[in-house]
Amino acid sequence: MGQVREGARWGTWAVGGVIGLAVLYVIGVFAFGGAGWITAPFRGEAEERGNTVGSGEFRQATYEEFFDLCEAVQNAEGTIQALQEERKAASEIRTTQIDQSITALKATRIESVNAYNSKAAQEHRAPFRDKDLPYRLDAAAEHTTCTN
């Protein structure tokens, strides 16, 4: 029975020693700069947020960017409509050119709609979208309204 107790005592000391070494390791890591390494991702996110969302230039640029994207959609729609009017009285060669231009403008319009919707869905940009601008633009709509 004495040997069992002695083995248990050695086991307890071994476990206690391992735990003690782990505690000393953690203290050493924090004492010698390891805490900075461990918290770097959190501090980096906070710094990035401060540099973007907290920046007045970012806020203003994002606010204007939403208007610019919505205006690009409206400009493409206006040009498409003007070309469709011109197409009614155009020659066959000009009709082919107009059709190509309309196709390109429709693609450009869809790109602008997608860019607007993508940026409107971004958590760090969405708060800077003007309240009068739509939350999302509809790529299938023929006319876009940029203010409510």
ABEGO torsion letter per residue (X at the ends): XAAAAAAAAAAAAAAAAAAAAAAAAAAAAAAAGAAAAAAAAAAAAAAAAAAAAABAAAAAAAAAAAAAAAAAAAAAAAAAAAAAAAAAABBAAAAAAAAAAAAAAAAAAAAAAAAAAAAAABAAAAAABBAABBABBBAABABBBABX
